[in-house]
Amino acid sequence: MAIIIETGAGLENSNSLIDATELEAILTESGEFTSLSALTTTQLEQLLVKSMQYLNNNYQVVISGEITNELQALLFPRKYCYYRGYLLADDAIHTKWKLAQAKLCLYQYDVDTTTQIATNIKESKVKVGPIEEEFVYKDGQDGKPTPSLLMDVNVILKAFFNARDNWVFPMRQNYGNV
């Protein structure tokens, strides 16, 4: 699968906001690239595509503005999109979205590699009849990916969520109790 970087033109076949080199630069700056450092460029690109799919699927309803081209594949670029009260250029892809995609690569890697470790198992059951196996893990260690990684993404993108800076609200007069 070839990675196609969105340039700000609203490409209809793009599948990422950043490439593997930019991913490494972003995560190295924050000291988080070590967990991905053993991966090949192809593996990093696969993480980038998965993380972009996650961004597109989970954040499209919470951001303002509209896509610039009805055929474009990704959420960005956007028209009428504001960040902290400032209108972004129609071809702008804010660095926060690139950072969010990089963080989601860490999350996706965690999803892909986290295994349910036997030492975390508190009890296990096998049901007689159709074979059903069930594990109960200690202290909530259920082999699920780190929720804090998703919280990081939400914090990064918070200023974009339901940004209603471009909406006009009518002023309401207060006439007291009438």
HELIX and SHEET records of a PDB file:
HELIX    1   1 ALA A   20  GLU A   29  1                                  10    
HELIX    2   2 PHE A   33  LEU A   36  5                                   4    
HELIX    3   3 THR A   41  TYR A   59  1                                  19    
HELIX    4   4 THR A   95  THR A  113  1                                  19    
HELIX    5   5 ALA A  118  ASN A  120  5                                   3    
HELIX    6   6 LYS A  138  GLY A  140  5                                   3    
HELIX    7   7 PRO A  147  LEU A  157  1                                  11    
HELIX    8   8 LYS A  158  PHE A  160  5                                   3    
SHEET    1   A 2 GLU A  66  ILE A  67  0                                        
SHEET    2   A 2 ARG A  78  LYS A  79 -1                                        
SHEET    1   B 2 TYR A  82  TYR A  83  0                                        
SHEET    2   B 2 TYR A  86  LEU A  87 -1                                        
SHEET    1   C 2 ILE A 121  LYS A 127  0                                        
SHEET    2   C 2 GLU A 132  TYR A 137 -1                                        
END                                                                             
